[in-house]
Amino acid sequence: MQLAWLVSLLTWHNVAILVDILVIWFFIYELMLLVQGTRAVQLLKGIMVILLIKAISWYCGLITVSWVMDLVINWGVIALVVIFQPEIRRGLEHIGRGKFLLRNRVENESEEQMITQLDQAIQYMSKRRIGALITIEMNTGLEEYIETGIPMDAEVTSALLINSFIPNTPLHDGAMIIKNGRIAVAAAYLPLSDSKLIPKELGTRHRAAVGISEVTDALTIVISEETGEVSLTKDNELLRGMTQENYLKFMRSVLYKPTNKHDAAGMIGRLREVMQGGAEREKK
C-alpha cells in the first residue's frame, strides 16, 4: 500500500515541480555567490526598500506614492542593466565556461605566478625602503580609479613593479592597479580614509590603502618608505608588519579559488589565522 502511494507520487508532474524548484534554487545560489562582496549587495538592499515602500503604499491606499514607485521599478530595470553590466558579463562568462573546478585550478596557477612576482618585488623594495602602493581588483570594479592613472596594460613582473616605484620617477607617486592578472595602470589616485583609528605615524599611502578597502573589496599592498614595513588592507582591515610567510599566506587565501570543499575550508582557516595575527600585533 505504501509502495503504491510512493509510486503515485513519482508522476511526471511532481518530478517536474521538484526539478523546477531545484533549478531556481541553483540560480539563486549562484547569484548570491556572484554578488557577494560587491557593490551589488548595497544596491539590492536599496531595491528591497523600494519594494517595501511600494507594498506599504499599495496597502495603505497612497495612490501617488504607489504610482511613483511603479515608475521607479519600471525604469529601474533598465538602470540595473547599465549599473550591473560588469557583474552580468562576468556571470555569463562564469556560466558559459563550465567545469568550474578545473578552471579554478588553471586560474590558481596564474595567480601563483603573479604572487611570486609580487613577492620578489616586495622583498626587494622592503629591504631598500622603496615606498609602494599596489591594489589588486577583486569583485568590485575599480574603473573610476583606473581612469585616474597612467595606462600600462602590462604583465605583472617584479622588474616592472620595482622600476615603477623607484623614487623621483614619473610613476613613483600614486597606486598601481592590477586587474585580471595584468597591470592596468600606475600612478592612480585612491580615496583617502578619514578614519581616526589609523596611527598618526602612517602616511598618505596607508590612508589610501585603507580608503580603497572601505569602499571596495580590493586587496592592497603597502610598503613604507620610512621603515620598509609591509602592510596589507582588505575589507577595511589594516594588517601591519606582515612577515613574508604571513603576507604570502594571506594573498593566497584571498586570491586563490577553491578547487574543492577542503580547499575552501583551508583557505578560510588560513585567512582567519593571519587576520588574528594582525589584530594581535596591532594590540601590542
C-alpha positions as protocol buffer text, in pm:
chain_id: "A"
residue {
  index: 1
  type: MET
  ca { x: 0 y: 0 z: 0 }
}
residue {
  index: 2
  type: GLN
  ca { x: 278 y: 239 z: 97 }
}
residue {
  index: 3
  type: LEU
  ca { x: 476 y: 138 z: -212 }
}
residue {
  index: 4
  type: ALA
  ca { x: 179 y: 215 z: -435 }
}
residue {
  index: 5
  type: TRP
  ca { x: 143 y: 554 z: -262 }
}
residue {
  index: 6
  type: LEU
  ca { x: 511 y: 634 z: -326 }
}
residue {
  index: 7
  type: VAL
  ca { x: 482 y: 528 z: -690 }
}
residue {
  index: 8
  type: SER
  ca { x: 179 y: 750 z: -733 }
}
residue {
  index: 9
  type: LEU
  ca { x: 383 y: 1046 z: -611 }
}
residue {
  index: 10
  type: LEU
  ca { x: 651 y: 985 z: -874 }
}
residue {
  index: 11
  type: THR
  ca { x: 445 y: 1122 z: -1157 }
}
residue {
  index: 12
  type: TRP
  ca { x: 599 y: 1339 z: -1427 }
}
residue {
  index: 13
  type: HIS
  ca { x: 411 y: 1640 z: -1291 }
}
residue {
  index: 14
  type: ASN
  ca { x: 560 y: 1602 z: -942 }
}
residue {
  index: 15
  type: VAL
  ca { x: 910 y: 1534 z: -1079 }
}
residue {
  index: 16
  type: ALA
  ca { x: 883 y: 1846 z: -1296 }
}
residue {
  index: 17
  type: ILE
  ca { x: 786 y: 2054 z: -991 }
}
residue {
  index: 18
  type: LEU
  ca { x: 1087 y: 1919 z: -799 }
}
residue {
  index: 19
  type: VAL
  ca { x: 1325 y: 1991 z: -1089 }
}
residue {
  index: 20
  type: ASP
  ca { x: 1174 y: 2338 z: -1123 }
}
residue {
  index: 21
  type: ILE
  ca { x: 1242 y: 2414 z: -755 }
}
residue {
  index: 22
  type: LEU
  ca { x: 1600 y: 2281 z: -774 }
}
residue {
  index: 23
  type: VAL
  ca { x: 1683 y: 2487 z: -1083 }
}
residue {
  index: 24
  type: ILE
  ca { x: 1551 y: 2807 z: -924 }
}
residue {
  index: 25
  type: TRP
  ca { x: 1741 y: 2731 z: -603 }
}
residue {
  index: 26
  type: PHE
  ca { x: 2061 y: 2676 z: -803 }
}
residue {
  index: 27
  type: PHE
  ca { x: 2028 y: 3007 z: -988 }
}
residue {
  index: 28
  type: ILE
  ca { x: 1957 y: 3196 z: -664 }
}
residue {
  index: 29
  type: TYR
  ca { x: 2261 y: 3031 z: -503 }
}
residue {
  index: 30
  type: GLU
  ca { x: 2486 y: 3122 z: -796 }
}
residue {
  index: 31
  type: LEU
  ca { x: 2350 y: 3478 z: -794 }
}
residue {
  index: 32
  type: MET
  ca { x: 2434 y: 3512 z: -424 }
}
residue {
  index: 33
  type: LEU
  ca { x: 2789 y: 3391 z: -489 }
}
residue {
  index: 34
  type: LEU
  ca { x: 2822 y: 3631 z: -780 }
}
residue {
  index: 35
  type: VAL
  ca { x: 2718 y: 3944 z: -589 }
}
residue {
  index: 36
  type: GLN
  ca { x: 2884 y: 3852 z: -259 }
}
residue {
  index: 37
  type: GLY
  ca { x: 3135 y: 4117 z: -159 }
}
residue {
  index: 38
  type: THR
  ca { x: 3041 y: 4355 z: -442 }
}
residue {
  index: 39
  type: ARG
  ca { x: 2855 y: 4684 z: -465 }
}
residue {
  index: 40
  type: ALA
  ca { x: 2554 y: 4482 z: -584 }
}
residue {
  index: 41
  type: VAL
  ca { x: 2479 y: 4388 z: -223 }
}
residue {
  index: 42
  type: GLN
  ca { x: 2413 y: 4752 z: -126 }
}
residue {
  index: 43
  type: LEU
  ca { x: 2208 y: 4811 z: -441 }
}
residue {
  index: 44
  type: LEU
  ca { x: 1997 y: 4502 z: -374 }
}
residue {
  index: 45
  type: LYS
  ca { x: 1922 y: 4636 z: -27 }
}
residue {
  index: 46
  type: GLY
  ca { x: 1801 y: 4958 z: -189 }
}
residue {
  index: 47
  type: ILE
  ca { x: 1576 y: 4758 z: -422 }
}
residue {
  index: 48
  type: MET
  ca { x: 1423 y: 4577 z: -125 }
}
residue {
  index: 49
  type: VAL
  ca { x: 1348 y: 4913 z: 39 }
}
residue {
  index: 50
  type: ILE
  ca { x: 1174 y: 5037 z: -278 }
}
residue {
  index: 51
  type: LEU
  ca { x: 964 y: 4718 z: -298 }
}
residue {
  index: 52
  type: LEU
  ca { x: 872 y: 4754 z: 68 }
}
residue {
  index: 53
  type: ILE
  ca { x: 760 y: 5116 z: 15 }
}
residue {
  index: 54
  type: LYS
  ca { x: 556 y: 5004 z: -286 }
}
residue {
  index: 55
  type: ALA
  ca { x: 382 y: 4731 z: -83 }
}
residue {
  index: 56
  type: ILE
  ca { x: 306 y: 4966 z: 207 }
}
residue {
  index: 57
  type: SER
  ca { x: 177 y: 5243 z: -21 }
}
residue {
  index: 58
  type: TRP
  ca { x: -50 y: 4998 z: -205 }
}
residue {
  index: 59
  type: TYR
  ca { x: -185 y: 4854 z: 121 }
}
residue {
  index: 60
  type: CYS
  ca { x: -246 y: 5200 z: 273 }
}
residue {
  index: 61
  type: GLY
  ca { x: -402 y: 5341 z: -44 }
}
residue {
  index: 62
  type: LEU
  ca { x: -131 y: 5601 z: -108 }
}
residue {
  index: 63
  type: ILE
  ca { x: -204 y: 5633 z: -478 }
}
residue {
  index: 64
  type: THR
  ca { x: 59 y: 5896 z: -568 }
}
residue {
  index: 65
  type: VAL
  ca { x: 340 y: 5721 z: -378 }
}
residue {
  index: 66
  type: SER
  ca { x: 241 y: 5388 z: -535 }
}
residue {
  index: 67
  type: TRP
  ca { x: 244 y: 5548 z: -882 }
}
residue {
  index: 68
  type: VAL
  ca { x: 591 y: 5696 z: -826 }
}
residue {
  index: 69
  type: MET
  ca { x: 721 y: 5360 z: -704 }
}
residue {
  index: 70
  type: ASP
  ca { x: 578 y: 5195 z: -1018 }
}
residue {
  index: 71
  type: LEU
  ca { x: 777 y: 5440 z: -1232 }
}
residue {
  index: 72
  type: VAL
  ca { x: 1093 y: 5375 z: -1031 }
}
residue {
  index: 73
  type: ILE
  ca { x: 1051 y: 4998 z: -1067 }
}
residue {
  index: 74
  type: ASN
  ca { x: 971 y: 5011 z: -1439 }
}
residue {
  index: 75
  type: TRP
  ca { x: 1263 y: 5236 z: -1531 }
}
residue {
  index: 76
  type: GLY
  ca { x: 1485 y: 5074 z: -1269 }
}
residue {
  index: 77
  type: VAL
  ca { x: 1514 y: 4757 z: -1477 }
}
residue {
  index: 78
  type: ILE
  ca { x: 1699 y: 4950 z: -1749 }
}
residue {
  index: 79
  type: ALA
  ca { x: 1913 y: 5127 z: -1489 }
}
residue {
  index: 80
  type: LEU
  ca { x: 2007 y: 4795 z: -1327 }
}
residue {
  index: 81
  type: VAL
  ca { x: 2126 y: 4654 z: -1660 }
}
residue {
  index: 82
  type: VAL
  ca { x: 2357 y: 4955 z: -1701 }
}
residue {
  index: 83
  type: ILE
  ca { x: 2479 y: 4956 z: -1339 }
}
residue {
  index: 84
  type: PHE
  ca { x: 2537 y: 4581 z: -1319 }
}
residue {
  index: 85
  type: GLN
  ca { x: 2687 y: 4547 z: -1666 }
}
residue {
  index: 86
  type: PRO
  ca { x: 3030 y: 4423 z: -1539 }
}
residue {
  index: 87
  type: GLU
  ca { x: 2866 y: 4175 z: -1299 }
}
residue {
  index: 88
  type: ILE
  ca { x: 2626 y: 4048 z: -1568 }
}
residue {
  index: 89
  type: ARG
  ca { x: 2911 y: 3996 z: -1814 }
}
residue {
  index: 90
  type: ARG
  ca { x: 3119 y: 3818 z: -1551 }
}
residue {
  index: 91
  type: GLY
  ca { x: 2824 y: 3598 z: -1456 }
}
residue {
  index: 92
  type: LEU
  ca { x: 2753 y: 3496 z: -1817 }
}
residue {
  index: 93
  type: GLU
  ca { x: 3121 y: 3416 z: -1869 }
}
residue {
  index: 94
  type: HIS
  ca { x: 3112 y: 3213 z: -1548 }
}
residue {
  index: 95
  type: ILE
  ca { x: 2814 y: 3010 z: -1672 }
}
residue {
  index: 96
  type: GLY
  ca { x: 2949 y: 2971 z: -2025 }
}
residue {
  index: 97
  type: ARG
  ca { x: 3287 y: 2834 z: -1928 }
}
residue {
  index: 98
  type: GLY
  ca { x: 3164 y: 2543 z: -1719 }
}
residue {
  index: 99
  type: LYS
  ca { x: 3395 y: 2291 z: -1550 }
}
residue {
  index: 100
  type: PHE
  ca { x: 3435 y: 2530 z: -1257 }
}
residue {
  index: 101
  type: LEU
  ca { x: 3678 y: 2326 z: -1050 }
}
residue {
  index: 102
  type: LEU
  ca { x: 3913 y: 2261 z: -1342 }
}
residue {
  index: 103
  type: ARG
  ca { x: 3900 y: 2629 z: -1435 }
}
residue {
  index: 104
  type: ASN
  ca { x: 3984 y: 2723 z: -1075 }
}
residue {
  index: 105
  type: ARG
  ca { x: 4296 y: 2505 z: -1084 }
}
residue {
  index: 106
  type: VAL
  ca { x: 4414 y: 2673 z: -1402 }
}
residue {
  index: 107
  type: GLU
  ca { x: 4342 y: 3021 z: -1265 }
}
residue {
  index: 108
  type: ASN
  ca { x: 4523 y: 2940 z: -941 }
}
residue {
  index: 109
  type: GLU
  ca { x: 4837 y: 2861 z: -1140 }
}
residue {
  index: 110
  type: SER
  ca { x: 4831 y: 3207 z: -1296 }
}
residue {
  index: 111
  type: GLU
  ca { x: 4755 y: 3361 z: -954 }
}
residue {
  index: 112
  type: GLU
  ca { x: 5059 y: 3183 z: -808 }
}
residue {
  index: 113
  type: GLN
  ca { x: 5279 y: 3325 z: -1084 }
}
residue {
  index: 114
  type: MET
  ca { x: 5152 y: 3673 z: -1004 }
}
residue {
  index: 115
  type: ILE
  ca { x: 5205 y: 3621 z: -630 }
}
residue {
  index: 116
  type: THR
  ca { x: 5562 y: 3506 z: -697 }
}
residue {
  index: 117
  type: GLN
  ca { x: 5639 y: 3822 z: -894 }
}
residue {
  index: 118
  type: LEU
  ca { x: 5476 y: 4038 z: -626 }
}
residue {
  index: 119
  type: ASP
  ca { x: 5678 y: 3863 z: -355 }
}
residue {
  index: 120
  type: GLN
  ca { x: 6007 y: 3926 z: -534 }
}
residue {
  index: 121
  type: ALA
  ca { x: 5921 y: 4293 z: -577 }
}
residue {
  index: 122
  type: ILE
  ca { x: 5800 y: 4330 z: -218 }
}
residue {
  index: 123
  type: GLN
  ca { x: 6119 y: 4177 z: -77 }
}
residue {
  index: 124
  type: TYR
  ca { x: 6340 y: 4396 z: -295 }
}
residue {
  index: 125
  type: MET
  ca { x: 6157 y: 4722 z: -217 }
}
residue {
  index: 126
  type: SER
  ca { x: 6109 y: 4645 z: 153 }
}
residue {
  index: 127
  type: LYS
  ca { x: 6479 y: 4585 z: 211 }
}
residue {
  index: 128
  type: ARG
  ca { x: 6569 y: 4908 z: 31 }
}
residue {
  index: 129
  type: ARG
  ca { x: 6280 y: 5108 z: 182 }
}
residue {
  index: 130
  type: ILE
  ca { x: 6121 y: 5193 z: -150 }
}
residue {
  index: 131
  type: GLY
  ca { x: 5765 y: 5309 z: -90 }
}
residue {
  index: 132
  type: ALA
  ca { x: 5497 y: 5128 z: -290 }
}
residue {
  index: 133
  type: LEU
  ca { x: 5118 y: 5105 z: -317 }
}
residue {
  index: 134
  type: ILE
  ca { x: 4973 y: 4813 z: -518 }
}
residue {
  index: 135
  type: THR
  ca { x: 4599 y: 4743 z: -540 }
}
residue {
  index: 136
  type: ILE
  ca { x: 4458 y: 4419 z: -681 }
}
residue {
  index: 137
  type: GLU
  ca { x: 4100 y: 4430 z: -810 }
}
residue {
  index: 138
  type: MET
  ca { x: 3876 y: 4156 z: -673 }
}
residue {
  index: 139
  type: ASN
  ca { x: 3499 y: 4150 z: -739 }
}
residue {
  index: 140
  type: THR
  ca { x: 3419 y: 4520 z: -707 }
}
residue {
  index: 141
  type: GLY
  ca { x: 3523 y: 4711 z: -1018 }
}
residue {
  index: 142
  type: LEU
  ca { x: 3794 y: 4978 z: -985 }
}
residue {
  index: 143
  type: GLU
  ca { x: 3727 y: 5155 z: -1316 }
}
residue {
  index: 144
  type: GLU
  ca { x: 3675 y: 5501 z: -1163 }
}
residue {
  index: 145
  type: TYR
  ca { x: 4021 y: 5478 z: -1004 }
}
residue {
  index: 146
  type: ILE
  ca { x: 4184 y: 5316 z: -1308 }
}
residue {
  index: 147
  type: GLU
  ca { x: 4074 y: 5617 z: -1513 }
}
residue {
  index: 148
  type: THR
  ca { x: 4292 y: 5843 z: -1294 }
}
residue {
  index: 149
  type: GLY
  ca { x: 4612 y: 5650 z: -1365 }
}
residue {
  index: 150
  type: ILE
  ca { x: 4860 y: 5614 z: -1650 }
}
residue {
  index: 151
  type: PRO
  ca { x: 4763 y: 5316 z: -1872 }
}
residue {
  index: 152
  type: MET
  ca { x: 5010 y: 5027 z: -1885 }
}
residue {
  index: 153
  type: ASP
  ca { x: 4827 y: 4702 z: -1970 }
}
residue {
  index: 154
  type: ALA
  ca { x: 5139 y: 4501 z: -1892 }
}
residue {
  index: 155
  type: GLU
  ca { x: 5228 y: 4163 z: -1749 }
}
residue {
  index: 156
  type: VAL
  ca { x: 5295 y: 4156 z: -1375 }
}
residue {
  index: 157
  type: THR
  ca { x: 5671 y: 4119 z: -1333 }
}
residue {
  index: 158
  type: SER
  ca { x: 5892 y: 4203 z: -1038 }
}
residue {
  index: 159
  type: ALA
  ca { x: 6122 y: 4416 z: -1254 }
}
residue {
  index: 160
  type: LEU
  ca { x: 5837 y: 4635 z: -1379 }
}
residue {
  index: 161
  type: LEU
  ca { x: 5691 y: 4669 z: -1030 }
}
residue {
  index: 162
  type: ILE
  ca { x: 6025 y: 4775 z: -884 }
}
residue {
  index: 163
  type: ASN
  ca { x: 6109 y: 5020 z: -1164 }
}
residue {
  index: 164
  type: SER
  ca { x: 5768 y: 5184 z: -1137 }
}
residue {
  index: 165
  type: PHE
  ca { x: 5821 y: 5277 z: -771 }
}
residue {
  index: 166
  type: ILE
  ca { x: 6180 y: 5397 z: -790 }
}
residue {
  index: 167
  type: PRO
  ca { x: 6182 y: 5745 z: -626 }
}
residue {
  index: 168
  type: ASN
  ca { x: 6172 y: 6056 z: -847 }
}
residue {
  index: 169
  type: THR
  ca { x: 6033 y: 5871 z: -1149 }
}
residue {
  index: 170
  type: PRO
  ca { x: 5706 y: 5963 z: -1330 }
}
residue {
  index: 171
  type: LEU
  ca { x: 5520 y: 5656 z: -1197 }
}
residue {
  index: 172
  type: HIS
  ca { x: 5653 y: 5677 z: -843 }
}
residue {
  index: 173
  type: ASP
  ca { x: 5356 y: 5858 z: -686 }
}
residue {
  index: 174
  type: GLY
  ca { x: 5011 y: 5702 z: -666 }
}
residue {
  index: 175
  type: ALA
  ca { x: 4892 y: 5345 z: -681 }
}
residue {
  index: 176
  type: MET
  ca { x: 4949 y: 5066 z: -926 }
}
residue {
  index: 177
  type: ILE
  ca { x: 4626 y: 4877 z: -1001 }
}
residue {
  index: 178
  type: ILE
  ca { x: 4626 y: 4513 z: -1112 }
}
residue {
  index: 179
  type: LYS
  ca { x: 4317 y: 4391 z: -1295 }
}
residue {
  index: 180
  type: ASN
  ca { x: 4257 y: 4042 z: -1436 }
}
residue {
  index: 181
  type: GLY
  ca { x: 4615 y: 3941 z: -1362 }
}
residue {
  index: 182
  type: ARG
  ca { x: 4769 y: 4235 z: -1551 }
}
residue {
  index: 183
  type: ILE
  ca { x: 4895 y: 4579 z: -1453 }
}
residue {
  index: 184
  type: ALA
  ca { x: 4616 y: 4811 z: -1568 }
}
residue {
  index: 185
  type: VAL
  ca { x: 4760 y: 5147 z: -1464 }
}
residue {
  index: 186
  type: ALA
  ca { x: 5022 y: 5313 z: -1248 }
}
residue {
  index: 187
  type: ALA
  ca { x: 5018 y: 5645 z: -1061 }
}
residue {
  index: 188
  type: ALA
  ca { x: 4643 y: 5614 z: -994 }
}
residue {
  index: 189
  type: TYR
  ca { x: 4465 y: 5811 z: -723 }
}
residue {
  index: 190
  type: LEU
  ca { x: 4285 y: 5621 z: -446 }
}
residue {
  index: 191
  type: PRO
  ca { x: 4038 y: 5767 z: -194 }
}
residue {
  index: 192
  type: LEU
  ca { x: 4198 y: 5867 z: 137 }
}
residue {
  index: 193
  type: SER
  ca { x: 4044 y: 5734 z: 455 }
}
residue {
  index: 194
  type: ASP
  ca { x: 3926 y: 5976 z: 723 }
}
residue {
  index: 195
  type: SER
  ca { x: 3938 y: 5710 z: 993 }
}
residue {
  index: 196
  type: LYS
  ca { x: 4082 y: 5831 z: 1323 }
}
residue {
  index: 197
  type: LEU
  ca { x: 4189 y: 5475 z: 1405 }
}
residue {
  index: 198
  type: ILE
  ca { x: 4481 y: 5492 z: 1162 }
}
residue {
  index: 199
  type: PRO
  ca { x: 4803 y: 5558 z: 1358 }
}
residue {
  index: 200
  type: LYS
  ca { x: 4936 y: 5909 z: 1304 }
}
residue {
  index: 201
  type: GLU
  ca { x: 5280 y: 5785 z: 1205 }
}
residue {
  index: 202
  type: LEU
  ca { x: 5135 y: 5634 z: 887 }
}
residue {
  index: 203
  type: GLY
  ca { x: 5134 y: 5847 z: 575 }
}
residue {
  index: 204
  type: THR
  ca { x: 4926 y: 5901 z: 263 }
}
residue {
  index: 205
  type: ARG
  ca { x: 4995 y: 5557 z: 115 }
}
residue {
  index: 206
  type: HIS
  ca { x: 4847 y: 5380 z: 415 }
}
residue {
  index: 207
  type: ARG
  ca { x: 4546 y: 5613 z: 425 }
}
residue {
  index: 208
  type: ALA
  ca { x: 4485 y: 5548 z: 55 }
}
residue {
  index: 209
  type: ALA
  ca { x: 4515 y: 5172 z: 113 }
}
residue {
  index: 210
  type: VAL
  ca { x: 4262 y: 5184 z: 396 }
}
residue {
  index: 211
  type: GLY
  ca { x: 4043 y: 5420 z: 193 }
}
residue {
  index: 212
  type: ILE
  ca { x: 4011 y: 5182 z: -103 }
}
residue {
  index: 213
  type: SER
  ca { x: 3940 y: 4894 z: 136 }
}
residue {
  index: 214
  type: GLU
  ca { x: 3648 y: 5092 z: 284 }
}
residue {
  index: 215
  type: VAL
  ca { x: 3465 y: 5126 z: -48 }
}
residue {
  index: 216
  type: THR
  ca { x: 3571 y: 4810 z: -237 }
}
residue {
  index: 217
  type: ASP
  ca { x: 3684 y: 4454 z: -168 }
}
residue {
  index: 218
  type: ALA
  ca { x: 4026 y: 4512 z: -328 }
}
residue {
  index: 219
  type: LEU
  ca { x: 4346 y: 4370 z: -178 }
}
residue {
  index: 220
  type: THR
  ca { x: 4611 y: 4639 z: -134 }
}
residue {
  index: 221
  type: ILE
  ca { x: 4982 y: 4606 z: -54 }
}
residue {
  index: 222
  type: VAL
  ca { x: 5168 y: 4894 z: 109 }
}
residue {
  index: 223
  type: ILE
  ca { x: 5543 y: 4925 z: 162 }
}
residue {
  index: 224
  type: SER
  ca { x: 5654 y: 5201 z: 397 }
}
residue {
  index: 225
  type: GLU
  ca { x: 5919 y: 5437 z: 261 }
}
residue {
  index: 226
  type: GLU
  ca { x: 6038 y: 5517 z: 614 }
}
residue {
  index: 227
  type: THR
  ca { x: 6065 y: 5168 z: 765 }
}
residue {
  index: 228
  type: GLY
  ca { x: 6025 y: 4919 z: 480 }
}
residue {
  index: 229
  type: GLU
  ca { x: 5732 y: 4764 z: 670 }
}
residue {
  index: 230
  type: VAL
  ca { x: 5489 y: 4559 z: 460 }
}
residue {
  index: 231
  type: SER
  ca { x: 5118 y: 4609 z: 527 }
}
residue {
  index: 232
  type: LEU
  ca { x: 4803 y: 4474 z: 366 }
}
residue {
  index: 233
  type: THR
  ca { x: 4448 y: 4609 z: 361 }
}
residue {
  index: 234
  type: LYS
  ca { x: 4130 y: 4419 z: 280 }
}
residue {
  index: 235
  type: ASP
  ca { x: 3767 y: 4481 z: 377 }
}
residue {
  index: 236
  type: ASN
  ca { x: 3854 y: 4779 z: 598 }
}
residue {
  index: 237
  type: GLU
  ca { x: 4123 y: 4583 z: 784 }
}
residue {
  index: 238
  type: LEU
  ca { x: 4481 y: 4710 z: 810 }
}
residue {
  index: 239
  type: LEU
  ca { x: 4741 y: 4439 z: 875 }
}
residue {
  index: 240
  type: ARG
  ca { x: 5078 y: 4591 z: 962 }
}
residue {
  index: 241
  type: GLY
  ca { x: 5424 y: 4443 z: 995 }
}
residue {
  index: 242
  type: MET
  ca { x: 5349 y: 4140 z: 781 }
}
residue {
  index: 243
  type: THR
  ca { x: 5625 y: 3881 z: 751 }
}
residue {
  index: 244
  type: GLN
  ca { x: 5691 y: 3718 z: 416 }
}
residue {
  index: 245
  type: GLU
  ca { x: 5525 y: 3398 z: 533 }
}
residue {
  index: 246
  type: ASN
  ca { x: 5213 y: 3577 z: 656 }
}
residue {
  index: 247
  type: TYR
  ca { x: 5154 y: 3805 z: 359 }
}
residue {
  index: 248
  type: LEU
  ca { x: 5204 y: 3514 z: 117 }
}
residue {
  index: 249
  type: LYS
  ca { x: 4956 y: 3308 z: 316 }
}
residue {
  index: 250
  type: PHE
  ca { x: 4709 y: 3597 z: 319 }
}
residue {
  index: 251
  type: MET
  ca { x: 4740 y: 3668 z: -53 }
}
residue {
  index: 252
  type: ARG
  ca { x: 4690 y: 3302 z: -143 }
}
residue {
  index: 253
  type: SER
  ca { x: 4388 y: 3281 z: 85 }
}
residue {
  index: 254
  type: VAL
  ca { x: 4232 y: 3583 z: -87 }
}
residue {
  index: 255
  type: LEU
  ca { x: 4338 y: 3529 z: -448 }
}
residue {
  index: 256
  type: TYR
  ca { x: 4316 y: 3151 z: -481 }
}
residue {
  index: 257
  type: LYS
  ca { x: 3987 y: 2998 z: -589 }
}
residue {
  index: 258
  type: PRO
  ca { x: 3896 y: 2672 z: -408 }
}
residue {
  index: 259
  type: THR
  ca { x: 3909 y: 2355 z: -619 }
}
residue {
  index: 260
  type: ASN
  ca { x: 3712 y: 2155 z: -362 }
}
residue {
  index: 261
  type: LYS
  ca { x: 3538 y: 2194 z: -24 }
}
residue {
  index: 262
  type: HIS
  ca { x: 3853 y: 2107 z: 171 }
}
residue {
  index: 263
  type: ASP
  ca { x: 4048 y: 2379 z: -10 }
}
residue {
  index: 264
  type: ALA
  ca { x: 3775 y: 2633 z: 72 }
}
residue {
  index: 265
  type: ALA
  ca { x: 3779 y: 2541 z: 441 }
}
residue {
  index: 266
  type: GLY
  ca { x: 4159 y: 2554 z: 449 }
}
residue {
  index: 267
  type: MET
  ca { x: 4168 y: 2898 z: 288 }
}
residue {
  index: 268
  type: ILE
  ca { x: 3917 y: 3034 z: 536 }
}
residue {
  index: 269
  type: GLY
  ca { x: 4120 y: 2891 z: 824 }
}
residue {
  index: 270
  type: ARG
  ca { x: 4445 y: 3043 z: 695 }
}
residue {
  index: 271
  type: LEU
  ca { x: 4275 y: 3377 z: 637 }
}
residue {
  index: 272
  type: ARG
  ca { x: 4143 y: 3386 z: 993 }
}
residue {
  index: 273
  type: GLU
  ca { x: 4484 y: 3289 z: 1129 }
}
residue {
  index: 274
  type: VAL
  ca { x: 4656 y: 3578 z: 951 }
}
residue {
  index: 275
  type: MET
  ca { x: 4380 y: 3824 z: 1048 }
}
residue {
  index: 276
  type: GLN
  ca { x: 4406 y: 3722 z: 1413 }
}
residue {
  index: 277
  type: GLY
  ca { x: 4784 y: 3757 z: 1399 }
}
residue {
  index: 278
  type: GLY
  ca { x: 4749 y: 4108 z: 1257 }
}
residue {
  index: 279
  type: ALA
  ca { x: 4499 y: 4205 z: 1527 }
}
residue {
  index: 280
  type: GLU
  ca { x: 4735 y: 4081 z: 1798 }
}
residue {
  index: 281
  type: ARG
  ca { x: 5022 y: 4285 z: 1651 }
}
residue {
  index: 282
  type: GLU
  ca { x: 4800 y: 4596 z: 1646 }
}
residue {
  index: 283
  type: LYS
  ca { x: 4722 y: 4549 z: 2017 }
}
residue {
  index: 284
  type: LYS
  ca { x: 5090 y: 4524 z: 2100 }
}
